[in-house]
């Protein structure tokens, strides 16, 4: 099928930076996440030592990243050079094609929807019934794309990069029957490292490739394969995106760090592909957003920075990193550290404040468990076909036009 031209190369970009980050950065450990709005007296009275510590830490990260940018991963970089050179212009175009966010940040709390499985105000007692430590919840999808010319990857080496699609829901919503529907608030996150981080030693930069996009945009600009012309190699073929998992997620705060925790509902059993790509039945990551006012190493810079409004930018103060807020992910080109957690979801779902000790308060783990049960029920009862058909039905795409959910290489 003929689709819009898009790029899938430039795979080795941030990897040199992240090699250095793996051995140093502890983003979020020096400061607590800022409240929404960023103008509270507490944020204005932030300790100078905190900012200085974060500044020093960031300088160490970037200094070592620069020194290592020409070392390590040499063989991989050499293999990727052809794709990188041919597609650097397409990559910039691809990033620019993402929907521009508006300043009201309303996408994280979509309005009431009709004809979808997302039932607004489905939770009893509205938002108050949801644990206060949960900042966002929704449905999550995992994909990868093969390298140029490789429609059926036979190993991780054949993968260009992996992706996460986040479809947020209102905090008080529940999942009913049918497909989730298109609220126009999906996010496409690119992970240049290909595999997902597994432990605290695995720290690398991901970025929001597209923000506030519709399923139509995802179908045309991401899911589909494409052919494009290059000056040096003629027509090249970029394969379609391949699904490897679907589930539910929550973004939580522990007061010191923010986390993304997920539970897979598809496939029922992890296969070779899921294991090698770093997926788990349930897992979590620490998230920390990079301050766009500070440039990273030259080999890890995007063509454009996120267009944060003034109030969001001010929350960084002089810090180079801060715990990721859901609103950061509503802006294309946002770069953030994705740090693995070997403890599963334990830390990410630890009760905080009113979630702990209040007889009427839900626990974060309980909310994620409810969401998982709802997703499993709707998939089993309301969506027919194999796993890939169910995923593509959710994204309003015809499964026959795209690869099956891959479980073996």
C-alpha positions in Angstrom: 0.0 0.0 0.0 1.2 3.5 -0.7 1.6 5.7 2.4 3.2 8.9 3.6 7.0 8.8 3.5 8.6 8.4 6.9 12.0 7.6 8.3 13.1 4.7 10.5 16.8 5.0 10.6 19.1 7.3 12.6 19.0 4.5 15.1 22.3 5.1 16.8 21.8 8.7 17.6 21.4 9.0 21.4 23.2 5.7 22.2 26.6 7.3 23.0 25.0 9.8 25.4 23.1 7.0 27.1 26.2 4.9 27.5 27.6 7.5 29.8 24.2 8.1 31.5 24.0 4.4 32.4 27.0 4.8 34.7 26.1 8.1 36.4 22.7 9.8 36.2 20.2 9.5 39.1 17.6 12.0 37.8 14.9 12.9 40.3 17.0 11.7 43.2 18.1 15.2 44.2 14.7 16.8 44.1 11.0 16.2 44.4 8.6 16.6 41.5 7.0 20.0 41.2 3.2 20.5 41.7 1.1 21.2 38.6 1.4 24.8 37.6 4.9 25.2 39.1 4.2 28.5 40.9 3.8 27.4 44.5 5.7 29.1 47.2 7.4 25.8 47.9 8.9 25.6 44.4 10.1 29.2 44.7 11.9 28.4 47.9 13.8 25.4 46.5 17.1 25.0 48.1 20.1 26.3 46.2 22.1 23.2 47.2 19.5 21.0 45.4 19.9 22.9 42.2 23.6 22.9 42.4 23.7 19.2 43.0 21.5 18.5 40.0 23.6 21.0 37.9 26.8 19.2 38.8 25.3 15.8 38.1 24.1 16.9 34.7 27.4 18.4 33.8 29.1 15.1 34.6 26.6 13.2 32.4 27.1 15.6 29.4 30.8 15.8 29.9 31.3 12.1 29.8 28.7 11.8 27.0 30.8 14.1 24.8 34.0 12.3 25.5 32.4 8.9 24.7 30.6 10.1 21.6 33.3 8.7 19.4 33.9 5.5 21.4 31.9 2.4 22.1 29.3 0.8 19.8 31.7 1.4 16.9 30.6 -1.7 15.1 27.0 -1.0 15.5 27.4 2.7 14.4 29.4 1.6 11.3 26.6 -0.8 10.3 24.0 2.0 10.8 25.9 4.7 8.9 24.3 4.0 5.6 20.7 4.2 7.0 21.6 7.3 9.1 23.0 9.2 6.2 20.2 8.4 3.8 17.4 9.2 6.2 18.5 12.1 8.4 16.3 14.5 6.5 13.4 12.1 6.6 13.8 11.8 10.4 13.6 15.5 10.8 10.4 15.6 8.6 8.9 12.8 10.6 9.3 14.6 13.9 7.9 17.8 12.5 4.8 15.9 11.3 3.7 15.3 14.9 0.6 17.2 16.0 1.4 20.5 17.6 0.0 20.6 21.2 -2.1 23.4 22.5 -1.2 25.2 25.7 -4.2 24.1 27.7 -2.9 20.5 28.2 -6.4 19.1 28.1 -5.5 15.9 26.3 -4.5 14.2 29.5 -8.0 14.5 30.8 -10.2 13.9 27.7 -13.8 15.0 27.7 -16.7 12.5 27.9 -16.5 10.1 24.9 -19.3 8.3 23.1 -19.1 5.0 21.3 -15.9 3.8 23.0 -14.9 1.5 25.8 -13.7 4.4 27.9 -16.5 5.2 30.3 -15.9 8.6 31.9 -16.8 8.9 35.6 -16.8 5.1 35.7 -15.0 5.0 39.0 -17.2 5.5 42.1 -16.7 8.9 43.8 -15.0 10.5 40.7 -11.3 11.4 40.9 -11.2 11.1 44.7 -11.5 7.3 44.4 -8.3 7.1 42.4 -5.1 7.1 44.5 -3.5 10.5 44.7 -0.1 9.1 43.6 -1.5 8.1 40.2 -0.9 11.0 37.9 -2.3 9.3 34.7 -3.6 6.0 33.5 -4.5 4.5 30.2 -3.9 1.9 27.5 -0.3 1.1 26.3 0.9 -0.6 23.1 4.4 -1.8 22.2 5.7 -2.0 18.6 9.0 -2.3 16.8 10.0 -1.5 13.2 12.5 -3.6 11.3 15.5 -2.0 9.7 15.3 -0.7 6.1 14.4 -3.5 3.8 13.7 -6.1 6.5 9.9 -6.8 6.8 10.4 -9.8 9.0 13.1 -9.3 11.6 14.8 -12.6 12.7 16.7 -11.1 15.7 17.0 -7.9 17.7 19.8 -6.9 15.3 17.2 -6.6 12.6 15.2 -4.1 14.6 15.6 -0.4 13.8 14.0 0.9 17.0 11.1 0.2 19.3 8.1 2.3 20.2 5.5 2.8 22.8 2.0 4.2 22.2 0.2 5.8 25.2 -3.5 6.5 25.0 -4.4 8.3 28.3 -7.8 8.1 30.0 -9.4 10.4 32.5 -8.4 9.4 36.0 -12.0 8.5 37.0 -12.7 6.5 33.8 -13.1 2.8 33.5 -12.9 0.4 30.6 -16.1 -1.1 29.3 -16.7 -3.2 26.2 -15.5 -2.6 22.7 -12.6 -0.6 21.3 -11.1 2.3 23.3 -12.0 5.0 20.7 -10.0 7.9 19.4 -9.7 10.9 21.7 -7.0 12.4 19.6 -4.6 12.4 22.6 -2.3 9.5 21.8 1.5 9.8 22.1 4.1 8.0 20.1 7.4 7.4 22.1 10.5 6.3 20.2 13.2 4.2 22.0 16.4 4.4 19.9 18.0 1.7 22.0 15.7 -0.9 20.5 15.2 -3.0 23.7 13.6 -1.8 26.9 15.7 -1.1 30.0 15.7 -4.0 32.5 17.4 -2.6 35.6 18.8 0.6 37.1 22.0 0.1 35.2 20.0 0.5 32.0 19.4 4.2 31.4 18.9 5.7 28.0 17.0 8.6 26.4 13.7 8.2 24.7 11.7 11.0 23.1 8.1 11.9 22.1 8.1 11.5 18.4 4.4 12.5 18.0 2.1 14.0 20.5 -1.7 14.5 20.6 -2.2 12.5 17.5 -5.3 10.7 16.2 -5.5 7.1 15.2 -5.7 8.2 11.6 -2.4 10.0 11.9 -0.8 6.9 13.6 -2.2 4.7 10.9 -0.9 6.8 8.0 2.4 8.1 9.5 3.6 5.3 11.8 1.9 1.9 11.4 2.2 1.6 7.6 5.1 0.7 5.5 6.5 3.1 2.9 8.9 3.5 0.0 11.1 6.5 -0.5 13.9 7.6 -2.8 17.5 8.3 -1.8 20.3 9.9 -3.7 22.8 7.1 -3.1 20.7 3.9 -3.0 17.6 4.6 -5.1 14.3 3.4 -3.7 14.3 2.0 -0.2 11.6 0.2 1.7 10.7 1.0 5.3 8.7 -1.9 6.8 5.4 -1.6 8.7 5.4 -1.4 12.4 5.0 -4.8 14.2 3.0 -5.1 17.4 4.6 -7.0 20.3 2.3 -6.2 23.2 -0.7 -4.4 24.6 -1.8 -3.6 28.1 -2.6 -0.9 30.7 -0.4 1.6 32.5 -0.2 4.2 35.2 2.2 7.0 35.7 2.8 7.4 39.5 4.8 9.6 41.8 6.6 8.5 45.0 7.4 12.1 45.9 11.0 11.6 44.9 10.7 9.9 41.5 8.0 9.4 38.9 7.4 6.0 37.3 5.6 4.4 34.5 4.2 1.0 35.5 2.4 -1.4 33.1 0.7 -4.8 32.9 0.5 -6.7 29.7 -2.9 -8.2 28.6 -1.7 -9.3 25.2 -0.1 -11.7 24.4 -1.4 -14.1 27.1 2.1 -15.6 27.4 5.4 -13.9 26.8 7.2 -15.2 23.7 10.9 -15.0 22.6 10.4 -11.6 21.0 8.8 -10.1 24.1 11.6 -11.4 26.4 14.4 -10.3 24.1 12.9 -6.9 23.6 12.7 -6.4 27.4 8.9 -6.7 27.9 7.6 -8.3 31.1 4.2 -9.5 32.2 4.4 -6.4 34.4 7.1 -3.9 34.7 8.0 -0.3 35.4 10.5 2.4 34.6 11.7 5.6 36.3 11.0 8.7 34.1 13.0 11.9 34.1 12.5 14.8 31.7 15.4 16.7 30.2 15.3 20.5 30.5 15.3 21.7 26.8 17.1 24.9 27.7 20.3 22.8 28.2 21.7 21.2 25.0 22.7 17.6 25.1 25.7 16.1 23.3 25.7 16.9 19.6 24.9 13.3 18.6 21.8 13.2 20.7 20.1 16.5 19.8 16.8 16.6 18.0 16.1 19.1 15.2 13.7 20.9 17.5 13.0 21.2 21.2 9.6 20.8 22.8 7.5 23.9 22.8 6.8 24.0 26.5 4.7 26.9 27.7 6.3 29.3 30.1 4.7 27.8 33.2 6.0 24.3 32.4 9.5 25.6 31.5 9.7 27.5 34.8 9.1 24.3 36.8 12.6 23.2 35.8 14.2 26.2 37.5 17.9 25.7 37.0 17.7 21.9 37.0 18.6 19.9 33.9 16.4 17.0 34.8 13.1 16.6 36.7 10.7 13.8 37.3 8.5 13.4 34.3 5.0 14.8 34.5 2.3 13.5 32.1 2.0 17.0 30.6 5.6 16.8 29.5 4.7 13.9 27.2 2.0 16.1 25.5 4.8 17.9 23.6 6.6 16.5 20.6 10.4 16.3 20.9 10.4 16.0 24.7 13.4 13.9 25.7 13.4 11.9 28.9 15.4 9.2 30.6 13.9 5.7 30.7 15.5 3.9 33.6 14.8 0.2 34.2 13.6 -1.2 37.5 14.5 -4.8 38.4 12.0 -4.8 41.3 9.0 -5.0 38.9 6.3 -2.6 39.9 6.9 -2.6 43.6 8.4 0.8 43.9 6.2 2.4 41.2 3.0 1.2 43.0 4.1 1.9 46.6 1.3 3.8 48.4 2.0 7.5 49.1 0.4 10.0 51.5 -3.4 9.6 51.5 -3.1 6.3 49.6 -1.5 4.7 52.7 -3.4 4.3 56.0 -6.7 5.9 54.8 -9.4 3.2 55.1 -11.3 4.7 52.1 -8.3 5.2 49.8 -7.5 2.9 47.0 -3.9 1.6 46.6 -2.1 2.3 43.3 -1.7 -1.5 42.8 -5.4 -2.0 43.2 -6.2 0.6 40.5 -3.8 -1.0 38.1 -5.3 -4.4 38.9 -8.8 -3.2 38.2 -7.7 -1.6 34.9 -6.0 -4.9 33.9 -9.2 -6.9 34.6 -11.3 -4.5 32.6 -9.0 -4.6 29.7 -8.8 -8.4 29.7 -12.6 -8.6 29.9 -13.2 -6.2 27.0 -10.6 -8.0 24.8 -12.1 -11.4 25.5 -15.8 -10.4 25.2 -15.9 -7.5 22.7 -13.0 -8.0 20.3 -12.7 -10.9 17.9 -9.8 -12.4 16.1 -6.2 -13.0 17.0 -4.0 -10.7 19.2 -2.9 -8.5 16.3 -6.5 -8.1 15.1 -7.6 -6.9 18.6 -4.7 -4.4 18.8 -5.3 -2.9 15.3 -9.1 -2.8 16.0 -8.3 -0.6 19.0 -6.3 1.7 16.7 -9.0 1.7 14.1 -6.8 -0.1 11.5 -7.4 -3.2 9.4 -5.2 -5.9 10.8 -4.8 -7.5 7.3 -2.8 -4.5 6.2 -0.1 -4.9 8.9 2.1 -7.6 10.5 0.8 -10.1 13.0 1.8 -9.8 16.6 5.2 -11.3 16.7 6.3 -13.7 19.5 9.2 -15.6 17.9 12.2 -14.5 15.9 
